[in-house]
């Protein structure tokens, strides 16, 4: 009975699932944790307006929102991203009396800005907070998805896996022979931009307009970011000296 060449029998499989006495397997996990300076910061700006009629509220809201956008855009290249998020205009009903009588209208617009110049960030934040009925939240510190720190963390995790596997093999009087499998368990920023920052990972500011005509820039201290990488690695090793 002949064996199909395209379907080798288990006895001739080049990598037995659990190793053999002649080529034992060793499985390890490599980890790396780096602390690096952030590359970008994001702030959230919310402007509000309130009027006794809808048109007045909309006009005030538009004017304040344009003032915010013009101020942010005036900083040029340090502003890497500017996005308008939620907009709302809401009628407020009277507390007393019957019927649906509108007492006033309240509107808001939320904008997010992403900056790479943290000196400009401190100045911009105070100037935004000095505007009428303007709330500023943040900053949220982060790394870019393409940051070299992610690749460096993965590289160090692989090196640790090799060193750990070699230490196990040498403890048996053997050495590593070949890499069988390398599985990436993920390398991620501790405070990705698309997720809410955990408690303590950001500074929050909320202002409704300062009284000082020329507020001093905030001295913002960037929070270092933790980058983590983990890999599972499997190797074959030479026969141990038992």
C-alpha positions, 0 to 999 in steps of 0.5 A, a space after each residue: 500500500 502506497 502513501 499519497 505524497 501530498 498527505 504524509 503519514 503522521 510518522 513522517 510529519 516534520 513537526 510532531 505536535 508534542 515533540 519527540 525524544 530526539 527533538 523535544 519542544 519547549 513553549 514559552 511566553 515573552 513579554 515586554 513593558 516600555 514606558 515612553 513619552 506621549 506623542 499626541 494629546 486630545 482635548 474635548 471642547 463643548 460650547 453651549 448657548 441658551 435663548 428664549 427662542 430657537 433662532 437666538 440659541 442657534 445664532 449664539 451657538 454658531 458664533 461661539 462654535 466658529 470662535 472655537 474653530 477659528 482659534 484652534 485652526 490658528 495654531 496651524 501644524 501642531 493641530 493634527 486633527 480637528 473633528 466636530 462630534 455631537 450637536 444638539 438643540 433642545 427645547 426646555 418646557 416650563 415647569 408649571 402650567 399645562 400644555 407643551 409651552 417652551 420656556 427656552 432652547 439650549 444648544 451645544 456642539 462638541 469638538 475634539 482636537 488632537 495636537 502634537 505640540 504640548 507647549 501649544 496645547 497648554 496655551 490653546 487650552 487656557 485660551 479656549 477655557 477663557 471663551 464664554 460658555 465653553 467647556 474644555 476636557 482633557 488632555 488625553 495622552 497617547 501614542 500614534 498607532 504607527 509609533 516605533 514604540 510598538 515595534 520596539 516592544 514586540 522586538 523585546 518580547 521576542 528576544 525575551 522569549 528566545 532567552 527564556 527558551 534557551 535558559 530552559 534548554 540549557 538547564 537540560 544540557 541542550 540548546 535550541 534547534 529551531 523555531 516552530 511557532 511564534 504567536 503574537 498576543 497583541 501590543 497595545 497603548 495603555 490609553 488608546 485614543 478610541 477608548 476612554 482613559 482609565 481613572 488617573 490617566 488624564 487631567 480633566 479641566 472644565 471652565 465656563 470662561 475665565 475673568 482674566 483677560 489674558 490667562 497664563 498658559 497651563 503648565 501641562 505635564 505629559 503622562 508617560 505611556 505604557 506599551 505592552 507586547 506579549 508573544 507565545 513561542 515554541 521551539 525544538 531543542 537538541 536532545 537533553 543530557 539527562 
